[in-house]
Amino acid sequence: MDVTFGDLLITYFLQMLIYVPVILVFSMAVSLLLNMNIKGRAFLEQFTFYRL
């Protein structure tokens, strides 16, 4: 086992511990905004789904 492989593996898991919760919170916030009846909801829907 290479020394750099272990370092990269630790770095990868630390990044995953940071990125996954951030993405989940952002996704939940967007989904809650899309379910509310607010002004500009159509724009938010277009901006969100345009990239798909």
C-alpha positions as YAML, in Angstrom:
chain: A
units: angstrom
residues:
- id: 1
  name: MET
  ca: [0.00, 0.00, 0.00]
- id: 2
  name: ASP
  ca: [1.44, 3.31, -1.08]
- id: 3
  name: VAL
  ca: [1.73, 6.16, 1.41]
- id: 4
  name: THR
  ca: [0.02, 8.60, -0.93]
- id: 5
  name: PHE
  ca: [-2.90, 6.23, -1.45]
- id: 6
  name: GLY
  ca: [-3.70, 6.28, 2.26]
- id: 7
  name: ASP
  ca: [-3.43, 10.06, 2.37]
- id: 8
  name: LEU
  ca: [-5.71, 10.38, -0.64]
- id: 9
  name: LEU
  ca: [-8.21, 7.97, 0.84]
- id: 10
  name: ILE
  ca: [-8.40, 9.93, 4.08]
- id: 11
  name: THR
  ca: [-8.76, 13.19, 2.15]
- id: 12
  name: TYR
  ca: [-11.53, 11.71, 0.03]
- id: 13
  name: PHE
  ca: [-13.55, 10.56, 3.04]
- id: 14
  name: LEU
  ca: [-13.11, 13.90, 4.80]
- id: 15
  name: GLN
  ca: [-14.37, 15.70, 1.70]
- id: 16
  name: MET
  ca: [-17.35, 13.35, 1.55]
- id: 17
  name: LEU
  ca: [-18.18, 14.11, 5.19]
- id: 18
  name: ILE
  ca: [-18.33, 17.80, 4.28]
- id: 19
  name: TYR
  ca: [-19.91, 17.75, 0.80]
- id: 20
  name: VAL
  ca: [-22.73, 15.26, 1.31]
- id: 21
  name: PRO
  ca: [-24.46, 17.12, 4.18]
- id: 22
  name: VAL
  ca: [-24.08, 20.45, 2.37]
- id: 23
  name: ILE
  ca: [-25.66, 19.04, -0.79]
- id: 24
  name: LEU
  ca: [-28.49, 17.45, 1.20]
- id: 25
  name: VAL
  ca: [-29.28, 20.70, 3.04]
- id: 26
  name: PHE
  ca: [-29.20, 22.71, -0.20]
- id: 27
  name: SER
  ca: [-31.45, 20.19, -1.96]
- id: 28
  name: MET
  ca: [-33.93, 20.21, 0.91]
- id: 29
  name: ALA
  ca: [-34.03, 24.02, 0.91]
- id: 30
  name: VAL
  ca: [-34.70, 24.15, -2.84]
- id: 31
  name: SER
  ca: [-37.41, 21.50, -2.60]
- id: 32
  name: LEU
  ca: [-39.12, 23.39, 0.23]
- id: 33
  name: LEU
  ca: [-38.99, 26.61, -1.78]
- id: 34
  name: LEU
  ca: [-40.51, 24.89, -4.80]
- id: 35
  name: ASN
  ca: [-43.40, 23.58, -2.69]
- id: 36
  name: MET
  ca: [-44.29, 27.00, -1.29]
- id: 37
  name: ASN
  ca: [-46.64, 29.41, -3.03]
- id: 38
  name: ILE
  ca: [-44.27, 32.35, -3.36]
- id: 39
  name: LYS
  ca: [-43.80, 35.06, -5.92]
- id: 40
  name: GLY
  ca: [-41.19, 34.02, -8.47]
- id: 41
  name: ARG
  ca: [-41.81, 30.30, -8.04]
- id: 42
  name: ALA
  ca: [-42.04, 29.77, -11.80]
- id: 43
  name: PHE
  ca: [-38.64, 31.41, -12.28]
- id: 44
  name: LEU
  ca: [-37.14, 29.20, -9.58]
- id: 45
  name: GLU
  ca: [-38.61, 26.11, -11.21]
- id: 46
  name: GLN
  ca: [-37.23, 27.10, -14.60]
- id: 47
  name: PHE
  ca: [-33.80, 27.87, -13.16]
- id: 48
  name: THR
  ca: [-33.74, 24.59, -11.25]
- id: 49
  name: PHE
  ca: [-34.92, 22.30, -14.04]
- id: 50
  name: TYR
  ca: [-33.32, 24.11, -16.99]
- id: 51
  name: ARG
  ca: [-29.98, 22.45, -16.31]
- id: 52
  name: LEU
  ca: [-31.49, 18.96, -16.63]
...
